[in-house]
Amino acid sequence: MVSKPKKPPAVKPDKAPIFGKNPLPPMKEPAKKEAVKEATPKKEAVKKPEASSKKGEAVGKPPSVKDYNTIVRPVITEKATQVSAHGQVVFQVLLTASKSDIRDAVQNLFKVKVLAVNTSCRKGKMRSFRGRAARRGDMKLAYVTLAEGHNIDMSAGI
């Protein structure tokens, strides 16, 4: 013999369960202290010093993992040496890196002021090695122009 499920007891309207309501009594609002506010003097806005481009002063934020991943390596070639006379430095960067990512990475890693970033993408070439064809990887170069008085010593490292 199978028993029928029991019905829950009927709830009377005056004993209805409270769902969505706060069972605690409402809190009283604190008394307003307008007299105290008028008596205190107003503070003047303090201006933050702007980052200057003087040599020796830090520019940018502390470096992050993204900054280290953005710059693959410095490029030291004949052309890179020639453009260094004009205050530019050449880096190989990620193919997906934007100019603003490169600017932030250089400023944060080397603590220099960056004026401009120019990029060039180079497609990988087909080469043969021991009779087998292979393709070199694509490469993106960033020509970073530094402000007057700022330079990056490539031999020192990061």
C-alpha positions as CSV (number, residue, x, y, z in Angstrom):
1,M,0.0,0.0,0.0
2,V,1.4,3.3,-1.1
3,S,0.9,6.3,1.1
4,K,-0.2,9.6,-0.3
5,P,2.2,12.6,0.2
6,K,1.1,14.8,3.1
7,K,0.0,18.4,2.4
8,P,1.9,21.1,4.2
9,P,-0.1,22.7,6.9
10,A,-2.1,25.8,5.8
11,V,-0.4,29.0,6.8
12,K,-2.6,31.6,8.4
13,P,-2.3,35.1,7.0
14,D,-1.1,36.6,10.3
15,K,1.7,34.0,10.6
16,A,2.9,34.2,7.0
17,P,6.6,33.6,6.6
18,I,8.7,36.7,5.7
19,F,10.6,36.4,2.5
20,G,12.6,39.4,1.2
21,K,11.8,41.5,4.2
22,N,14.3,42.5,6.9
23,P,13.2,41.0,10.2
24,L,15.1,43.6,12.1
25,P,13.4,46.9,13.0
26,P,14.4,49.9,10.8
27,M,17.5,51.8,11.9
28,K,17.3,55.4,12.9
29,E,19.1,58.0,10.7
30,P,22.0,59.7,12.4
31,A,21.5,63.3,13.5
32,K,22.9,65.8,11.0
33,K,25.9,67.7,12.1
34,E,25.7,70.8,9.9
35,A,27.2,73.1,12.5
36,V,30.4,71.1,12.6
37,K,30.7,71.0,8.8
38,E,30.5,74.8,8.6
39,A,33.1,75.3,11.3
40,T,35.8,73.1,9.6
41,P,37.9,74.9,7.0
42,K,37.9,73.6,3.5
43,K,41.0,71.9,2.2
44,E,42.6,73.2,-1.0
45,A,43.2,70.8,-3.8
46,V,46.8,69.7,-3.9
47,K,48.3,69.5,-7.4
48,K,50.4,66.5,-8.2
49,P,53.8,67.2,-9.7
50,E,53.9,66.4,-13.4
51,A,56.5,64.0,-14.7
52,S,59.3,66.0,-16.1
53,S,61.7,64.9,-18.8
54,K,64.9,65.8,-16.9
55,K,67.7,63.4,-17.1
56,G,67.9,61.1,-14.1
57,E,64.3,61.4,-13.1
58,A,62.1,58.3,-13.2
59,V,59.4,58.2,-15.9
60,G,56.6,55.7,-16.0
61,K,55.3,53.1,-13.6
62,P,57.0,49.9,-12.2
63,P,57.4,47.3,-15.0
64,S,54.9,44.6,-15.3
65,V,55.0,41.1,-16.8
66,K,53.3,42.5,-19.9
67,D,56.2,45.0,-20.4
68,Y,58.8,42.2,-20.3
69,N,56.8,40.2,-22.8
70,T,56.2,43.1,-25.2
71,I,59.9,43.7,-25.9
72,V,61.6,40.5,-27.3
73,R,65.1,41.8,-27.7
74,P,67.1,44.9,-28.8
75,V,68.2,44.9,-32.4
76,I,71.9,45.6,-32.9
77,T,72.6,46.0,-36.6
78,E,74.3,48.5,-38.9
79,K,71.0,50.4,-39.5
80,A,70.1,50.4,-35.8
81,T,73.5,51.9,-35.0
82,Q,73.0,54.6,-37.6
83,V,69.5,55.6,-36.3
84,S,71.0,55.8,-32.7
85,A,72.7,59.0,-33.8
86,H,69.2,60.5,-34.1
87,G,68.1,59.5,-30.6
88,Q,66.3,56.3,-31.7
89,V,66.6,52.8,-30.4
90,V,65.4,49.6,-32.2
91,F,63.7,46.7,-30.5
92,Q,62.1,43.5,-31.8
93,V,58.6,43.3,-30.3
94,L,55.6,41.0,-30.3
95,L,53.6,40.9,-33.5
96,T,50.5,41.7,-31.6
97,A,52.0,44.7,-29.7
98,S,50.5,48.1,-30.4
99,K,52.4,51.4,-30.4
100,S,51.0,52.4,-27.0
101,D,52.0,49.0,-25.5
102,I,55.6,49.5,-26.8
103,R,55.7,53.1,-25.5
104,D,54.5,52.0,-22.0
105,A,57.0,49.0,-22.0
106,V,60.0,51.1,-22.9
107,Q,59.1,53.9,-20.4
108,N,58.5,51.5,-17.6
109,L,61.5,49.2,-18.2
110,F,64.2,51.8,-19.0
111,K,62.8,54.8,-17.1
112,V,63.1,57.1,-20.1
113,K,60.7,59.5,-21.9
114,V,59.5,58.3,-25.3
115,L,58.5,60.8,-27.9
116,A,57.4,58.5,-30.8
117,V,57.2,54.9,-31.8
118,N,57.4,53.7,-35.4
119,T,56.9,50.1,-36.3
120,S,57.6,47.9,-39.3
121,C,56.5,44.3,-39.9
122,R,58.7,41.9,-41.9
123,K,57.4,38.7,-43.3
124,G,59.5,35.6,-42.8
125,K,61.4,34.3,-45.9
126,M,61.6,30.7,-47.2
127,R,65.1,29.2,-46.7
128,S,66.6,25.8,-47.2
129,F,68.8,24.0,-44.8
130,R,70.4,20.7,-45.7
131,G,68.0,20.2,-48.6
132,R,64.8,20.9,-46.5
133,A,62.7,24.0,-47.0
134,A,61.9,26.0,-43.9
135,R,60.3,29.4,-43.3
136,R,61.7,32.0,-41.0
137,G,59.3,33.6,-38.6
138,D,57.7,37.0,-39.1
139,M,59.2,39.9,-37.2
140,K,58.0,43.2,-35.9
141,L,60.5,46.0,-35.3
142,A,59.9,49.1,-33.2
143,Y,61.9,52.3,-33.8
144,V,61.6,54.2,-30.5
145,T,62.5,57.9,-30.5
146,L,63.6,59.1,-27.1
147,A,63.4,62.7,-25.6
148,E,66.5,65.0,-25.5
149,G,68.9,63.9,-22.7
150,H,67.5,60.4,-22.4
151,N,69.4,57.3,-23.7
152,I,69.4,53.5,-23.2
153,D,72.6,51.7,-22.7
154,M,72.1,48.3,-24.5
155,S,75.2,46.7,-22.9
156,A,73.8,47.2,-19.3
157,G,70.7,45.0,-19.7
158,I,67.4,45.4,-17.8
